[in-house]
Structure formats: C-alpha cells, structure tokens
Amino acid sequence: MDIWKYFDITHKKHIFCNPMSQNKFEELFSLLDLKPGSKVLDIACGKGEPLIRLAELYNVSGIGVDISPYFLKDCKKKKNERVPSSDIKLLEMDGAKYSPEINELFDLTMCIGASFVYNGFIGTIKALKKMTKPNGFIIIGEPYWLKEPDDEYLKMSGIKKEEYNSHFKNIDVCEKEGLNCIYTLVSNHDDWDYYETLQWWSAYNYISANPDDPDNSELLNKINNAKIEYLLYGRDTFGWAIYVFKKQ
C-alpha cells in the first residue's frame, strides 16, 4: 500500500497531523507575534494548517514543502479558500532536497513531526539552523521517551530505543547546537487519544465507503496493529513535544 495514501486515509479527519491540540497550537501562534511579510519555511508541511494559520494571522510569506501529493492537494485547497492572495508557495518534493535561493534565510523554519526527512533530530536541527536568520525562530515537533520502553513495544513498533531521547535531552541537544529553547508544548493523554483514535475512525470509514479497494486488507491490518500497540504500550511510553528555539 502506498504510504502516502495510507497517511491520507488515516488523517482525513485531522486538522493538525500530530498529537497536539488546536488550542495549544493557537496559543503558540499568538505568541510568535511575527511581523507582516516575515518569511516562513515549513518542511513536511502536511496538510498545511500551521502555514495557512500564520498567513491568516500575520500576512507572512512562506514556502511549504511536502512529498505527499494527497497532502499538497489539501494545502492548495486551503490556500485558495482562506488566503488566496497570500505569498505562499507549495512544493511537492522530498524536503531533504529543498534548498533555498542563494543567501535566502527565513524568519521562521519548521519541521513538525518529520525529522525522518533529515535522518533524525540532530540532522533536522542542523538543516533548519542553516536556513534561519540570526534571532529567527526554529520550531521542531519531536517524540521523546516518557519512560524506558518495553522490549515488546520496541519489537511491535519497529522503533529502536536510540532513535529518540528524553524530553530534557531533546532540549539539551539543540542548545549544544547554539539554539536557545524559549518555549515548549507537550502533549497529554487527551491530545494523543484524539490523534490516534481519529485514525482508527477514518480508516474504518474508508473501508466501509470503499469495500472493493484491494488495499483494504493491508489498511485494516495496519490500523488494528497500531491500535493494539498504542493501547498496550505507546500511550504511557511515547511522548511528544513541540520545541520553539531562537537562533543566537
């Protein structure tokens, strides 16, 4: 099954494609207080909600990059409906291959929940730092371990323990790269439950509405395994935070 089709189906009901509430996002956006015309880059922008919200709030210019043709379609629809005259460009490509124009730097760079684009958290920090102006913002969404992961959880999920840090370590790694952590948003159980269970709902809806799709068997298997994995282990083991940094 095409991975981007899978994400499109399972995130059909989501506004933000990560385990963070809309209220917390709104609080963060209001705190940024960006100047009109500020330049924003969102790598792996997903369905584009953060970028579109910032354009609505502050009239920023921006670039959203995502490899999913499904999500980019959603992005373009949102832009045309909500900020049709904004200077927002949307690029369908691998975020790791995106390169700004010569000497182009951004007031805000983001990669929320997609550090795999740059082969991990430290790679994401280094990449965004290069594209951000001095005193600019860098926002990264990244998981962390709430506790020592159970071996069975690692086996079920396919995650390696060393792939992720503690919450403290995520901040420490960035500050050793010359960034100042100025704010964090941390997901709670409600945030996680909303994010995970909405995927179950969307998947079952899709199967009911498209009974002849040959991918249904794989889709059902994936979502049922994800449900068991989350309820048995992930809910109490895997954390998520959005980190806001200032480049010194």
TIDRENMI-154122 format. One line per 8 residues: number of its first residue (from 1); for each residue x, y, z of N, C-alpha, C. Coordinates in steps of 0.05 Angstrom, whole numbers. Example, Ala and Ser with C-alpha at 12.3 -4.5 7.8 and 13.67 -1.06 7.14 Angstrom:
BEGIN
1 = 264 -114 156 246 -90 156 264 -66 156 ~ 257 -45 142 273 -21 143 258 1 157;
//
This chain:
BEGIN
1 = 17 -24 0 0 0 0 18 25 0 ~ 11 44 -17 26 68 -18 25 83 9 ~ 48 90 20 50 101 47 35 128 48 ~ 36 144 27 23 170 27 -8 167 25 ~ -17 146 11 -45 140 11 -54 132 39 ~ -38 116 52 -45 108 79 -48 132 98 ~ -29 150 97 -30 174 114 -54 191 107 ~ -60 193 81 -83 209 73 -108 198 84;
9 = -111 172 83 -136 159 93 -138 162 123 ~ -116 156 138 -117 155 167 -118 183 179 ~ -110 204 164 -110 231 174 -132 249 162 ~ -151 236 150 -172 250 136 -187 270 154 ~ -192 262 179 -207 279 198 -189 299 213 ~ -163 296 210 -144 313 226 -141 341 213 ~ -140 361 230 -132 388 221 -102 391 223 ~ -91 384 246 -62 383 251 -54 353 251;
17 = -34 346 236 -27 317 233 -7 309 254 ~ -12 315 279 6 307 300 -10 308 327 ~ 0 296 348 -15 295 373 -13 320 390 ~ -23 342 379 -24 367 394 -51 380 389 ~ -63 391 410 -90 402 408 -90 428 392 ~ -113 435 380 -115 460 366 -111 484 385 ~ -121 482 409 -118 504 428 -89 510 434 ~ -73 489 437 -45 494 443 -30 506 419;
25 = -38 497 395 -26 509 371 -34 539 369 ~ -59 545 375 -68 573 373 -53 590 393 ~ -48 579 417 -32 594 437 -4 600 426 ~ 8 580 415 35 583 404 36 604 382 ~ 17 602 363 16 621 341 13 650 351 ~ -3 654 371 -7 681 381 18 692 395 ~ 34 675 406 58 683 420 80 691 400 ~ 80 680 376 101 685 357 103 715 349;
33 = 80 727 346 78 756 340 97 764 317 ~ 93 750 295 110 755 271 102 781 257 ~ 122 794 245 117 819 230 105 812 203 ~ 88 828 192 77 823 165 101 821 145 ~ 98 801 128 120 797 108 142 779 117 ~ 141 770 143 161 751 152 161 727 135 ~ 185 715 131 188 692 113 188 666 130 ~ 171 648 122 167 623 137 172 599 119;
41 = 186 579 129 191 554 115 180 531 132 ~ 163 515 120 153 491 133 160 466 118 ~ 179 451 128 188 426 116 170 403 125 ~ 160 387 106 140 367 111 115 380 123 ~ 104 398 108 82 415 118 56 401 122 ~ 54 376 112 29 361 115 6 374 101 ~ -16 377 115 -40 389 103 -39 419 104 ~ -17 430 115 -12 459 113 -24 477 133;
49 = -37 466 154 -51 483 173 -34 504 187 ~ -10 496 197 7 517 210 14 540 192 ~ 22 534 168 30 555 149 6 573 141 ~ -17 561 137 -41 576 129 -50 594 153 ~ -49 583 177 -57 598 201 -38 623 204 ~ -12 619 200 6 641 203 2 662 182 ~ -6 654 158 -12 673 137 -37 689 144 ~ -57 675 156 -81 689 164 -76 709 187;
57 = -59 701 205 -54 718 229 -35 741 223 ~ -14 736 208 7 756 206 14 765 177 ~ 0 754 158 6 760 130 35 754 123 ~ 44 731 131 71 723 125 73 713 96 ~ 97 713 86 102 698 61 114 671 69 ~ 111 651 52 121 625 61 124 605 39 ~ 138 584 47 142 560 29 135 535 45 ~ 117 519 34 110 494 46 120 471 28;
65 = 134 452 39 146 430 24 135 404 35 ~ 124 387 18 116 360 26 117 341 3 ~ 123 316 9 126 296 -13 100 283 -20 ~ 79 286 -3 54 273 -7 36 288 -27 ~ 29 276 -49 11 290 -68 -17 294 -56 ~ -25 277 -38 -51 279 -25 -51 304 -6 ~ -31 306 10 -30 329 29 -26 355 14 ~ -10 355 -7 -6 380 -22 -32 389 -35;
73 = -48 371 -43 -75 378 -54 -91 392 -33 ~ -90 381 -8 -105 394 14 -94 422 19 ~ -67 424 19 -54 450 23 -64 471 3 ~ -64 464 -22 -72 483 -43 -101 491 -40 ~ -118 472 -32 -146 478 -28 -149 498 -5 ~ -135 494 17 -137 512 40 -127 540 32 ~ -105 541 18 -94 567 10 -114 582 -7 ~ -125 569 -27 -144 582 -46 -169 591 -32;
81 = -178 576 -11 -202 583 3 -198 604 24 ~ -175 603 38 -172 620 62 -152 644 58 ~ -131 640 43 -112 662 38 -104 663 9 ~ -124 667 -9 -118 665 -38 -98 685 -48 ~ -95 708 -35 -77 729 -44 -50 728 -30 ~ -46 709 -13 -21 707 3 2 698 -14 ~ 26 705 -5 50 697 -19 60 671 -7 ~ 45 650 -12 51 623 -2 56 605 -26;
89 = 79 592 -26 86 573 -47 86 545 -35 ~ 75 526 -50 73 499 -41 88 481 -61 ~ 107 465 -51 124 449 -68 121 420 -61 ~ 115 404 -81 113 375 -78 140 362 -83 ~ 155 356 -62 182 345 -65 192 334 -38 ~ 213 319 -39 226 310 -14 238 334 0 ~ 230 339 25 240 362 39 270 363 41 ~ 283 340 42 312 339 45 326 351 20;
97 = 311 351 -2 323 361 -27 317 391 -32 ~ 301 402 -14 295 431 -17 319 447 -9 ~ 325 467 -26 347 485 -20 338 514 -25 ~ 342 532 -6 334 560 -10 350 573 -32 ~ 341 595 -42 356 610 -61 382 620 -48 ~ 402 628 -63 427 637 -52 423 660 -33 ~ 434 657 -9 432 678 12 404 682 23 ~ 386 664 16 359 666 27 357 654 55;
105 = 348 669 74 344 659 101 315 665 110 ~ 305 650 129 277 652 138 275 663 167 ~ 254 677 172 249 687 199 239 664 217 ~ 226 644 205 217 621 220 219 597 202 ~ 232 576 213 232 550 199 219 529 217 ~ 205 510 204 190 490 219 194 462 207 ~ 195 443 224 193 415 216 179 400 239 ~ 153 397 237 137 388 259 129 359 255;
113 = 144 341 268 137 313 266 148 298 242 ~ 170 308 231 180 295 206 211 296 206 ~ 223 291 229 253 292 230 265 270 213 ~ 249 250 205 259 230 187 269 241 160 ~ 258 265 153 267 278 128 297 282 128 ~ 308 290 152 336 295 154 351 274 170 ~ 340 250 169 352 226 182 355 230 212 ~ 336 243 225 336 245 254 336 273 265;
121 = 334 275 291 330 300 305 354 319 301 ~ 378 308 305 402 325 302 405 335 274 ~ 399 318 254 400 326 226 380 348 220 ~ 357 347 233 336 368 229 345 394 241 ~ 357 393 264 367 418 277 388 431 259 ~ 407 416 249 429 427 233 418 439 207 ~ 399 425 195 388 434 169 372 460 172 ~ 355 461 192 338 485 196 355 509 205;
129 = 375 503 221 393 525 231 406 540 207 ~ 414 525 187 427 537 164 408 555 148 ~ 382 550 150 363 565 134 348 587 150 ~ 357 592 175 343 610 192 360 635 197 ~ 348 658 197 362 683 203 372 684 232 ~ 393 699 238 400 704 266 376 716 281 ~ 371 706 305 349 714 321 322 704 310 ~ 323 687 290 298 676 279 289 652 296;
137 = 264 643 291 252 621 305 257 595 290 ~ 260 573 305 261 546 295 241 530 311 ~ 222 517 298 202 501 312 204 472 302 ~ 208 454 321 210 426 314 191 410 332 ~ 176 392 319 159 373 334 173 346 335 ~ 176 335 359 193 311 361 183 293 384 ~ 182 267 380 175 249 402 198 248 423 ~ 191 237 446 211 231 466 201 208 484;
145 = 219 195 498 211 173 516 200 184 542 ~ 176 176 550 166 182 576 178 165 597 ~ 186 141 589 199 122 607 214 102 590 ~ 229 84 603 244 63 589 224 46 573 ~ 228 44 547 209 29 530 212 -1 535 ~ 189 -14 536 189 -43 539 199 -57 514 ~ 214 -78 517 225 -92 494 203 -101 474 ~ 180 -110 485 159 -118 467 147 -95 451;
153 = 147 -72 463 138 -48 449 156 -41 426 ~ 182 -42 431 202 -37 410 199 -57 388 ~ 194 -82 395 191 -103 375 165 -98 358 ~ 144 -92 371 118 -87 357 119 -63 339 ~ 132 -42 349 132 -16 334 154 -14 313 ~ 175 -30 317 198 -28 299 216 -4 305 ~ 210 9 328 226 32 336 251 22 351 ~ 273 35 346 298 30 361 300 50 384;
161 = 307 40 408 308 58 431 325 82 426 ~ 347 79 412 366 102 408 356 122 388 ~ 333 117 375 322 136 356 312 161 369 ~ 304 159 395 293 182 409 306 187 436 ~ 303 211 446 315 220 471 294 223 492 ~ 302 233 515 284 243 535 276 271 528 ~ 256 282 541 248 310 537 271 329 542 ~ 285 324 565 308 341 572 329 339 550;
169 = 335 315 541 356 311 522 350 324 495 ~ 325 325 487 318 339 462 326 368 464 ~ 320 380 487 327 409 491 357 412 493 ~ 370 395 507 399 396 512 414 394 485 ~ 406 375 468 419 371 442 418 397 426 ~ 394 410 426 391 434 410 407 457 421 ~ 408 460 447 423 482 459 453 479 455 ~ 462 454 454 490 450 448 497 456 419;
177 = 476 459 402 479 467 374 477 498 372 ~ 475 512 394 475 541 393 448 553 392 ~ 427 538 398 400 548 399 390 553 428 ~ 373 572 432 361 576 458 332 566 457 ~ 326 546 475 298 537 477 282 558 493 ~ 262 569 480 247 590 494 218 582 501 ~ 209 559 491 182 551 496 178 522 488 ~ 161 507 502 154 480 493 124 476 497;
185 = 113 459 479 86 449 482 88 419 485 ~ 75 408 505 77 379 510 49 366 508 ~ 47 344 494 21 331 490 14 315 516 ~ -12 315 522 -21 298 544 -37 274 532 ~ -49 259 550 -64 235 540 -87 243 522 ~ -101 265 529 -123 273 512 -114 279 483 ~ -91 294 481 -80 300 455 -73 275 439 ~ -60 256 453 -53 231 440 -77 215 432;
193 = -96 213 450 -120 197 444 -135 208 420 ~ -138 234 419 -151 247 396 -136 240 370 ~ -110 243 370 -94 238 346 -95 209 338 ~ -92 190 356 -91 162 349 -118 151 342 ~ -138 156 359 -164 143 354 -179 155 330 ~ -173 180 323 -185 191 299 -175 177 274 ~ -151 166 276 -141 150 253 -156 124 250 ~ -164 111 273 -180 87 271 -206 93 257;
201 = -219 114 267 -245 122 256 -244 127 226 ~ -223 142 217 -220 149 189 -216 124 172 ~ -199 106 183 -193 81 168 -218 64 165 ~ -233 60 186 -257 43 184 -278 56 166 ~ -280 83 167 -298 97 149 -291 92 120 ~ -265 93 114 -256 90 87 -262 62 77 ~ -257 42 93 -262 14 85 -292 9 80 ~ -309 21 96 -338 19 92 -347 32 66;
209 = -334 55 60 -342 71 37 -330 60 11 ~ -308 45 14 -294 35 -10 -288 5 -6 ~ -309 -11 -6 -306 -40 1 -290 -56 -20 ~ -287 -45 -44 -273 -60 -65 -243 -52 -68 ~ -234 -34 -51 -206 -26 -53 -188 -49 -45 ~ -170 -57 -63 -152 -80 -57 -133 -75 -34 ~ -130 -50 -26 -112 -43 -3 -126 -46 24 ~ -151 -52 24 -166 -53 49 -155 -73 69;
217 = -147 -96 60 -137 -116 79 -112 -106 93 ~ -94 -94 78 -69 -83 90 -75 -60 108 ~ -94 -43 99 -101 -19 115 -113 -28 142 ~ -131 -48 141 -143 -58 166 -123 -70 184 ~ -104 -86 173 -83 -98 189 -66 -77 202 ~ -58 -57 187 -41 -35 197 -55 -21 220 ~ -80 -13 216 -93 4 236 -100 -13 261 ~ -106 -38 258 -111 -55 282 -86 -60 298;
225 = -64 -64 284 -38 -67 298 -30 -41 312 ~ -35 -19 299 -28 7 311 -45 11 336 ~ -70 3 335 -88 6 358 -78 -10 382 ~ -71 -35 378 -61 -52 399 -34 -41 411 ~ -17 -34 393 9 -23 401 6 2 418 ~ -12 20 410 -16 45 425 -29 39 452 ~ -49 23 453 -63 18 478 -47 2 498 ~ -31 -17 488 -15 -33 507 10 -19 517;
233 = 23 -3 499 49 8 507 52 38 501 ~ 45 46 476 53 72 467 41 95 484 ~ 16 92 493 2 113 507 17 122 532 ~ 31 104 545 45 110 570 75 111 567 ~ 85 108 542 114 106 537 124 128 519 ~ 108 135 500 118 153 479 106 181 482 ~ 123 200 486 115 228 489 118 244 463 ~ 109 268 464 111 286 440 112 314 450;
241 = 129 330 438 131 358 444 138 374 420 ~ 129 399 421 138 419 401 156 439 415 ~ 180 441 404 201 458 416 205 483 399 ~ 206 505 413 210 531 400 238 542 408 ~ 254 546 388 282 556 393 286 583 380 ~ 305 597 391 315 622 378 344 616 370 ~ 350 624 345 377 621 335 393 645 346 ~ 415 639 359 431 660 371 446 675 349;
//
